[in-house]
């Protein structure tokens, strides 16, 4: 991107802190043959709102106006949804991991195997990343779990693709940027996309600290599952 772009760290969530750099393993997801959720043609004229993706503080009294269209928003995260039967399989597997005597008791699996067994289908991921790229976003990484896509773009690209503006906000003496309304995406993608997953960003205190040991090639499911649940339940929060 042109060097004059003003870079702002936007929408950095749990997975950025846990996986701060895209490892070779995190570059792609392979082998998921889950049932496809994206079964219709992507029609930009038929939009669905992603509810719960706007902060309550994003109010007119705090609004400092729109950011420049060329403001770079790094590491935006799309959190995805797996088919219902995959979710049921995952919950059973998580229970078995903690059940003494189960054939899966403490049977840790890699992030790649997790994606293959419990992630969305590769074809769905391809359709979603293709859509993002058609809107000129850069795909930074599709995590091996298949449940999070990390991408970068500008505020102008977000406005055009997700139909929401990014504004400055001044809250309790601090400056933030955030979307002014819930994003909207083509309805064909709504069965796959949950929303944008974020957590509080502080220059002094990250929202979560993960050790190097926790981000090695073995994906400790009992540790990861609560983070996934936390991520699903956390509403978008401003960036600094």
Order of alpha helices (4+ residues) and beta strands (2+ residues): beta-alpha-beta-beta-beta-alpha-beta-alpha-alpha-beta-beta-alpha-beta-beta-beta-beta-beta-alpha
